Amino acid sequence: MVGGGKRVEYHVEPLGHVVLRVTDGAHFEVVAGKRGEAGLVDSGQGESRLNGPTSCALSSDRQTLLIADAGNNTVRSLCLASLELKTLGNGIPHDVTVAVWKHHDAGTDPP
């Protein structure tokens, strides 16, 4: 994601229980969760908790980051303007597999 001349990326850190915002490949900031503290807390930056997030995806309007919170079997939503974390779904059965495909080329289907 590029905005205001800066390159911004979001990464999950499963063992640290956090989501990071990386700006220009050099500045790292925790935007959801608290490093080393697993939990299930919907709140703002510094107060929210995740449990082993495994992936994230940016909404088409680039306002929301959707997070697969595997340790809590939930899907979480992070508002990028306020950094407020909310639970969207809870209790995903353990026998359900969620696949995430990386975007290849326009017009190609996922494998």
Secondary structure, 3 states (H helix, E strand, C coil): CEECCEEEEEEEECCCCEEEEEECCCEEEEEEEECCECCCECCCCCCCECCCEEEEEECCCCCEEEEEEHHHCEEEEEECCCCCEEEEEECCCCCCCCCCCCCCCCCCCCC
